[in-house]
Amino acid sequence: MFHGLDAQRLVALFVAGLLLFNFPLLALWDHDARVFGLPLFPAALFLIWSWLIAALAWVIERTPDTPTSDPSR
């Protein structure tokens, strides 16, 4: 299914998601501040979440670097 660099990128995104949604880094956004009228914490959560989804879509949907002649890949 996923081989080589794609698998490594997916694992890196998983680890980045774990780190970004874990306590020490998530506590950075927990302030009484507003961005465009929205509280900072939910806005930061949404932006981090959407960034991870966009990066995941880029890894999965991009064309492979080298074309293969094997139709099963």
C-alpha positions in Angstrom: 0.0 0.0 0.0 2.4 2.7 1.2 6.1 2.2 0.6 9.3 4.1 1.4 9.0 7.8 1.7 5.2 8.0 1.8 5.0 5.7 4.8 7.7 7.7 6.6 5.7 10.9 5.9 2.5 9.4 7.2 4.3 8.3 10.4 5.8 11.8 10.7 2.3 13.4 10.4 1.0 11.0 13.1 3.8 11.9 15.5 3.3 15.6 14.7 -0.4 15.2 15.5 0.3 13.5 18.8 2.8 16.3 19.8 0.6 19.2 18.7 -2.6 17.9 20.4 -0.8 16.9 23.6 -0.7 18.9 26.8 2.6 20.9 26.8 2.2 22.4 23.3 -1.6 22.7 23.5 -1.3 24.8 26.7 0.5 27.5 24.7 -2.8 28.4 23.1 -4.9 28.5 26.3 -5.1 32.3 26.9 -7.9 34.8 27.2 -7.2 36.3 23.8 -9.3 36.7 20.7 -8.4 36.4 17.0 -10.9 38.1 14.7 -13.5 37.8 17.5 -12.9 34.1 18.1 -11.3 32.7 21.2 -7.7 31.8 20.6 -7.8 28.2 21.9 -10.6 26.9 19.6 -9.2 28.8 16.6 -5.8 27.3 17.1 -7.2 23.8 17.5 -9.1 24.2 14.2 -6.1 25.6 12.4 -3.8 22.8 13.6 -6.4 20.2 12.8 -7.0 21.6 9.3 -3.2 21.8 8.6 -2.8 18.2 9.5 -5.7 17.2 7.2 -4.2 19.2 4.4 -0.8 17.7 4.9 -2.3 14.2 5.0 -4.2 14.8 1.8 -1.0 16.1 0.1 0.9 13.0 1.1 -1.8 10.6 0.0 -3.1 12.3 -3.2 0.1 13.5 -4.8 1.5 11.6 -7.8 4.4 9.2 -7.1 7.9 10.4 -7.7 8.9 7.5 -10.0 6.4 5.8 -12.2 6.2 2.0 -11.7 5.4 -0.6 -14.3 3.8 -2.9 -11.6 -0.1 -2.4 -11.8 -0.6 -3.7 -8.3 1.1 -0.6 -6.7 
